[in-house]
Amino acid sequence: MSKIKVNGKEQELLNELSISELIKINKVAQPEMVSIQLNGNFVVRDNYESTGLKEGDEVDFLYFMGGGC
C-alpha cells in the first residue's frame, strides 16, 4: 500500500495505478477537460495510461476556466 496526495488530501493506493486509473477511481467529472499535474509538472494527456504513481507523489486535477468581462 502506498500513500499519495490528490488535490492536497492524502489517499492510499492498494496497487500501483496509472494516472488514467486514478481519474476513474476518483470519479473525476469531465475527465476529457481535466489537466493533471504530477509533482508540480504537467503530464501530457497521451501519457496518462503509461504514467504510474508511486509513494509520496502529489497529483492535482486542474480545470481551466475561461472568463472575464
C-alpha positions in Angstrom: 0.0 0.0 0.0 1.3 3.5 -0.8 0.2 7.0 0.1 -0.1 9.9 -2.4 -1.7 13.3 -2.2 -4.6 14.1 -4.5 -5.6 17.8 -4.6 -3.9 18.2 -1.2 -5.6 15.3 0.5 -3.9 12.0 1.4 -5.1 9.0 -0.4 -4.0 5.3 0.0 -3.5 3.1 -3.0 -3.7 -0.6 -2.7 -2.0 -1.3 -6.1 0.2 0.6 -8.4 -2.0 2.8 -10.6 -1.7 4.9 -13.7 -3.0 8.4 -13.9 -5.9 7.2 -16.0 -6.9 4.7 -13.4 -6.6 7.3 -10.7 -9.0 9.5 -12.7 -11.5 6.7 -12.8 -11.2 5.8 -9.1 -11.8 9.4 -8.1 -14.8 9.7 -10.5 -13.4 12.9 -11.9 -16.1 14.9 -13.6 -15.4 15.7 -17.3 -12.1 13.7 -17.4 -11.6 15.0 -21.0 -11.4 18.5 -19.6 -9.0 17.9 -16.7 -5.3 18.6 -16.8 -3.0 16.7 -14.5 -0.1 18.0 -12.5 2.2 15.4 -11.0 4.7 16.6 -8.5 4.4 20.1 -9.9 4.8 19.2 -13.6 2.0 18.8 -16.2 1.6 15.4 -17.7 0.8 15.1 -21.4 -2.7 13.6 -21.9 -1.2 10.9 -24.2 0.9 9.7 -21.2 -1.9 9.2 -18.6 -2.1 5.5 -19.3 1.7 4.9 -19.1 2.5 7.3 -16.1 2.5 5.3 -12.9 2.1 6.7 -9.4 4.4 5.9 -6.5 4.6 6.6 -2.8 4.8 10.3 -2.0 3.5 11.5 -5.3 1.4 14.7 -5.4 -1.4 14.8 -8.0 -3.6 17.8 -8.8 -6.7 17.6 -11.1 -6.9 21.0 -12.7 -9.7 22.6 -14.7 -9.0 25.7 -16.7 -12.0 28.0 -16.9 -12.4 30.8 -19.4 -14.0 34.0 -18.3 -13.6 37.7 -17.9 -15.6 40.7 -18.8 
